[in-house]
Structure formats: structure tokens, C-alpha cells
């Protein structure tokens, strides 16, 4: 989700801020204990949950990038403390949704709104969204040469919390978080993602999440590029955070394997920039068995 990440300036001296955003999509809740039955294609009107407490919503979201319309009217409500999986084939709009929610400047909201706990955050820059509790974990975390992990974490912590802390105090906070996660301290002596393996980069994303304590966690294919052991370690750390902090978790993924460790309450499938299907965990199981080809067949039946 990186907020205040800094990168060495291409002109030589100093650092420049990297504000990176995200776009996400969710599944409608019916306010009850059971997820809605799968609905295929067409315009999807997502009912708002009866509990109108904390919530992240996208309403009629149309988003373009590089002059191309990617999202074509996505509406979804992500309830407080629930787990969502967003799936779909390549190019379906999953990452665009995540980046749009986070406020990435390369993704233009052409129409629609993004609401956080009832507040319209569509005009806000990424760092303001981060301060309000949104976190985006990247599929391919960028390498930032020369920036120590400890410095990045401390700066991000101070920015999000709105208060500066001494290095001594922050070190105590960080080590407490690492004990909670179950990760070692070896990454703390490195530069941000410099020379790190894919698994180590994803672990650093998880460490940032624990340090910043967001209310809404969006993870863009955090399972990509992980071997079996790394996937299990990262998944268990994410599941523990969501459960112990009561966070809303939105997982963007191609595959159901991470969902074996983190069972979602709802599954949302994107296709062509629209919500093609929504339902419970059984929807992810079907994708795992059959891929996404059945979406076209179901859509054709619905339109006949």
C-alpha cells in the first residue's frame, strides 16, 4: 500500500516521494449470515448491508488509464471485518480497481464515487487515503536503492499516525510487531526490496501492514511468485492480522490456493471491467476446477 515510500531521484541527489494508489472491487453483502447467490452479467445492483457502520464502497465506478476505459460501472460494498476475494482473468480490471481505490494518479475516475465510512474520498490523494486506514499491498513491490527498510517504515508510521516517534520507541514497536507476525528481523537491515527475493518482498509488504495497522487491507496478488512455504507463511500472517484487528480484507488473486489459508466470506469475479459473478467460497472453488470459460456460457444463458 505504500504511502510515503521514497525513491532516489533520477537526477541524482535526494529522494522523491512515491505516492502509489490502488483500485479495488468488492462483493455485496445482504446483511445476513449467508452470502448472496451467484449473479451473472448484466447490470448488477448491489444491495447495501443493513449494518451501515464502517464500510468501503465503490459506486458506479468507471475508470480509464492511458485513454482506455477499464472499469465500466463497478458497484460494491465491503463491510467492516469481512473477507473478500476478487478474481478474474487477465485484463479484467482487478488491479485497476485496487489502484483506483488507493487513488493512483494514472487511473482516472471518469464516473462514480469511492466512499469510506460514508465519506467521499474520490478527490483525495493516496497519502490521505492511507491516513484514513486504507492499505494496498503490491503485486510487484518496487526496489528502492539506498533507502533502508527501517527508515521507510518509521517515516510511513509517523505519516499515517500523525505523530513522530524516536528511533528507540519505533524499534520497540517494530520488534513487537515482528513477534506478533512470527517473522525474523533479518529484513530490517536491508534496503527496501533491494536484492530481495519474491517471498522476502511479500513479507516486507506484510510487515508494513502490521506496522501501519490499516482498517481496510487490499492485497494485489500477494500470492504471485511465492513457493509453497512462503505462501503458507505470508497467508497465515495476513489471516492473523485480519482476525485479530477486525480489518476488512480484499484479496485480488488469479488462483484459489491462497483461499485455502484465508477463507473468504464473499467472492467477486470481474470480467471485461464489470462484475460478472458474485457468491460465496464455492465460486472460487469452481474457478479452481474450471477456469473462467464458464462465465461466457452463463452470460449467454442469462441473456437468452
Secondary structure, 3 states (H helix, E strand, C coil): CCCCCEEECCCCCCEEECCCCEECCCCCCCCCCCCCCCCCCCCCCCCCCCCCCCEEEEEEEEEEECCEEEEEEEEEEEECCCEEEEEECCCCCHHHHHHHHHCCCCCEEEEEEEEECCEECCCCCHHHHHHCCEEEECCCCCCCCCCEHHHHHHHHHHHHHCCCCCHHHHHHHHHHHHHHHCCCCHHHHCECCCCCCHHHHHHHHHHHHHHHCCCEEEEECCCCCCCHHHHHHHHHHHHHHHHHHCCEEEEECCCCHHHHCCCCCEEEEEECCEEEEEECHHHHHHHHHHCCCHHHHHHHHHHC
